[in-house]
Amino acid sequence: MNKLTINVRSILLVLVVSLGLASCAEMETKSQAYPLMYTDAQPKTLLVVPAINKSTAADATDLINATLTMPFADAGYYVLPIAIASEVFALEGITDGSQIASLPMSVFANNFGADSVLFVTINKWDTNYVVIASNVTVGMSYVLMSTSTNEVLWSYDAEVVINPNQQNSSGSILADLIMTAISTAAQDYIPIARQVNANAVVTLPFGRYHPKYGSDGAASVVLKQSREKALDQN
């Protein structure tokens, strides 16, 4: 058996494995994944509570809060002002979403007039270094719950990995390491967080204030594994 035959077989094996993995990625339509969002149970108002921060970045929660209102509002929902809600929670000594998770949903309905609560968990907010290269990973999971029925209306887990620097070697490993560290430290996480939000919200059924409300049920954009993973993370 010559080398060409071995190489061809190796390529075919890689293709078969890749196709097999792709087939495991089960896609769902929005209406299949989130049937309650196409009934009267679909909320009009979202209350975003302080994120549950499982990362090592202390400022991640504040940065995430700055990115959440717009994508959900653009999707057709009224998002209660996050700054005001966060201040109310802070007055009660609540600064992390894990302190809120056990509260009855009726608390949010009675005190904020919200018909749904959005729980966000920051799973990854990391920087990985490999000699003169690095990548930044931001991963979050989202769970939207009804305040009247305690049911999960929507859930999704999304992650973005970017390479903030693609630089040529200077010839000095130490210098390259320093430059990599500096450029990565200066990375603005806000655009990355916005991209994570966008990746998740594309699976969210349009709200009642969106012109395409009720017309997106057949859109096959929901990765079943990501929908289920979000529930495991919370």
C-alpha positions as CSV (number, residue, x, y, z in Angstrom):
1,M,0.0,0.0,0.0
2,N,1.6,3.3,-1.1
3,K,1.6,6.6,0.8
4,L,-1.0,8.1,-1.5
5,T,-3.5,5.4,-0.7
6,I,-2.9,5.8,3.0
7,N,-3.3,9.6,2.8
8,V,-6.6,9.2,0.8
9,R,-8.0,6.8,3.3
10,S,-7.0,9.1,6.2
11,I,-8.8,12.0,4.5
12,L,-11.9,9.9,4.0
13,L,-11.8,8.8,7.6
14,V,-11.7,12.4,8.8
15,L,-14.6,13.3,6.5
16,V,-16.7,10.4,7.9
17,V,-15.9,11.4,11.5
18,S,-16.8,15.0,10.7
19,L,-20.0,14.1,9.1
20,G,-20.9,11.8,12.0
21,L,-20.3,14.6,14.5
22,A,-22.4,17.0,12.3
23,S,-25.2,14.6,12.3
24,C,-25.2,14.5,16.1
25,A,-25.9,18.3,16.1
26,E,-29.7,18.1,16.1
27,M,-31.4,21.2,15.0
28,E,-34.9,22.3,16.0
29,T,-37.3,24.9,14.8
30,K,-38.2,27.7,17.2
31,S,-41.7,26.4,17.7
32,Q,-40.4,22.9,18.4
33,A,-37.9,24.1,20.9
34,Y,-40.0,26.8,22.6
35,P,-43.7,25.9,22.1
36,L,-44.9,28.1,25.0
37,M,-43.5,31.2,23.2
38,Y,-46.2,30.7,20.6
39,T,-49.0,30.7,23.0
40,D,-50.5,33.3,25.4
41,A,-47.8,32.4,27.8
42,Q,-45.2,34.4,25.8
43,P,-44.1,37.3,27.9
44,K,-44.1,41.0,27.0
45,T,-41.8,42.2,29.7
46,L,-38.4,40.9,30.7
47,L,-36.7,41.5,34.0
48,V,-32.9,40.9,33.8
49,V,-31.5,39.9,37.2
50,P,-27.8,40.2,38.1
51,A,-25.8,37.5,36.2
52,I,-24.5,34.4,37.9
53,N,-20.7,34.8,37.5
54,K,-18.9,31.4,37.3
55,S,-15.8,33.0,35.8
56,T,-12.8,34.5,37.5
57,A,-13.4,38.0,36.0
58,A,-14.8,40.2,38.8
59,D,-16.0,42.8,36.4
60,A,-17.8,40.4,34.0
61,T,-21.3,40.9,35.5
62,D,-21.2,44.7,35.1
63,L,-19.9,44.4,31.5
64,I,-22.6,41.9,30.6
65,N,-25.3,44.1,32.1
66,A,-24.3,46.8,29.6
67,T,-24.9,44.5,26.7
68,L,-28.2,42.8,27.5
69,T,-31.0,45.4,26.9
70,M,-30.6,46.1,23.2
71,P,-30.7,42.6,21.7
72,F,-33.8,41.6,23.6
73,A,-35.5,44.9,23.0
74,D,-34.7,44.6,19.3
75,A,-36.3,41.1,19.4
76,G,-39.6,42.6,20.4
77,Y,-39.6,42.6,24.2
78,Y,-39.9,45.4,26.8
79,V,-36.8,45.1,29.0
80,L,-37.1,46.7,32.4
81,P,-34.2,49.2,32.9
82,I,-31.3,47.0,34.1
83,A,-29.6,49.8,36.0
84,I,-32.8,50.5,38.1
85,A,-33.4,46.8,38.7
86,S,-29.8,46.2,39.7
87,E,-30.0,49.2,42.2
88,V,-33.1,47.7,43.8
89,F,-31.4,44.4,44.2
90,A,-28.3,46.1,45.6
91,L,-30.3,47.9,48.2
92,E,-31.5,44.4,49.4
93,G,-27.9,43.2,49.5
94,I,-28.2,41.2,46.3
95,T,-25.4,41.6,43.8
96,D,-25.2,38.1,42.3
97,G,-27.8,36.1,40.5
98,S,-27.2,33.0,42.6
99,Q,-28.8,34.8,45.5
100,I,-32.0,35.3,43.4
101,A,-32.3,31.9,41.8
102,S,-34.2,30.4,44.8
103,L,-36.8,33.2,45.1
104,P,-40.4,32.5,44.0
105,M,-41.2,33.9,40.6
106,S,-44.2,35.8,42.1
107,V,-41.7,38.1,43.8
108,F,-40.6,39.5,40.5
109,A,-44.2,39.8,39.2
110,N,-45.4,41.6,42.4
111,N,-42.4,44.0,42.8
112,F,-41.5,44.7,39.2
113,G,-44.6,43.9,37.2
114,A,-42.6,41.6,35.1
115,D,-44.1,38.6,33.4
116,S,-40.8,36.9,32.8
117,V,-37.3,36.8,34.4
118,L,-34.1,36.4,32.4
119,F,-31.3,34.5,34.2
120,V,-27.9,34.8,32.7
121,T,-24.9,32.7,33.7
122,I,-21.4,33.7,32.7
123,N,-19.6,30.4,32.2
124,K,-16.4,31.5,30.6
125,W,-14.6,34.8,30.5
126,D,-11.1,33.5,29.9
127,T,-7.9,34.2,28.1
128,N,-5.7,31.4,27.0
129,Y,-2.0,31.9,26.0
130,V,0.0,29.7,23.7
131,V,3.5,31.2,23.4
132,I,3.0,34.2,21.0
133,A,-0.7,33.5,20.4
134,S,-3.8,33.9,22.6
135,N,-7.5,33.6,22.4
136,V,-10.4,35.1,24.4
137,T,-13.4,33.0,25.2
138,V,-16.8,34.3,26.4
139,G,-19.5,31.8,27.1
140,M,-22.9,32.5,28.6
141,S,-26.2,30.6,29.1
142,Y,-29.6,32.2,29.2
143,V,-32.8,31.0,30.8
144,L,-36.1,32.9,30.5
145,M,-38.8,31.9,33.0
146,S,-42.4,32.8,33.4
147,T,-43.3,34.6,36.6
148,S,-46.9,33.3,36.5
149,T,-46.2,29.5,35.9
150,N,-42.5,29.1,36.9
151,E,-42.0,27.4,33.5
152,V,-38.9,27.8,31.3
153,L,-39.9,29.7,28.2
154,W,-36.6,29.9,26.4
155,S,-33.0,28.7,27.1
156,Y,-29.8,28.8,25.1
157,D,-26.0,28.4,25.7
158,A,-23.7,30.4,23.4
159,E,-20.0,30.9,23.2
160,V,-17.5,33.0,21.2
161,V,-13.8,32.4,20.8
162,I,-11.6,35.0,19.1
163,N,-8.0,35.5,18.5
164,P,-7.3,39.2,19.5
165,N,-3.8,39.2,18.1
166,Q,-2.3,37.7,15.0
167,Q,1.3,39.1,15.1
168,N,4.5,38.0,13.6
169,S,7.4,36.9,15.8
170,S,9.9,39.5,16.7
171,G,12.6,36.9,17.1
172,S,12.5,37.1,20.9
173,I,10.2,34.8,22.8
174,L,10.2,37.1,25.8
175,A,9.3,40.2,23.7
176,D,6.6,38.2,21.9
177,L,5.1,37.0,25.2
178,I,5.1,40.6,26.5
179,M,3.4,41.9,23.4
180,T,0.8,39.1,23.5
181,A,0.0,39.8,27.1
182,I,-0.3,43.6,26.5
183,S,-2.6,43.2,23.4
184,T,-4.8,40.6,25.1
185,A,-5.1,42.7,28.3
186,A,-6.3,45.6,26.2
187,Q,-9.0,43.5,24.5
188,D,-12.4,45.0,24.7
189,Y,-14.8,42.3,26.0
190,I,-17.9,44.3,25.2
191,P,-18.0,43.5,21.5
192,I,-17.4,39.9,22.3
193,A,-20.2,39.8,24.8
194,R,-22.5,41.4,22.2
195,Q,-21.7,38.7,19.7
196,V,-22.5,36.0,22.3
197,N,-25.8,37.7,23.0
198,A,-26.5,37.9,19.2
199,N,-25.8,34.2,18.8
200,A,-28.3,33.4,21.5
201,V,-31.0,35.8,20.7
202,V,-31.2,34.6,17.1
203,T,-32.9,31.5,18.5
204,L,-35.4,33.6,20.6
205,P,-38.9,33.8,19.1
206,F,-39.9,37.4,18.1
207,G,-41.7,39.2,20.8
208,R,-45.1,41.0,20.6
209,Y,-43.5,44.3,19.8
210,H,-41.6,43.0,16.7
211,P,-43.1,43.4,13.3
212,K,-42.5,39.7,12.5
213,Y,-44.1,38.5,15.7
214,G,-45.5,35.0,15.3
215,S,-44.0,34.4,11.9
216,D,-40.7,32.7,12.8
217,G,-41.9,29.4,14.3
218,A,-40.6,27.3,11.4
219,A,-37.1,28.8,11.5
220,S,-34.7,25.9,12.2
221,V,-32.0,27.8,14.1
222,V,-32.0,26.1,17.5
223,L,-29.3,23.6,18.4
224,K,-30.9,21.2,20.7
225,Q,-27.7,20.5,22.7
226,S,-27.2,24.3,23.4
227,R,-30.9,24.6,24.5
228,E,-30.5,21.8,27.0
229,K,-27.0,22.8,28.1
230,A,-28.3,26.2,29.3
231,L,-30.6,24.4,31.7
232,D,-27.8,22.3,33.1
233,Q,-25.6,25.4,33.7
234,N,-28.2,27.2,35.8
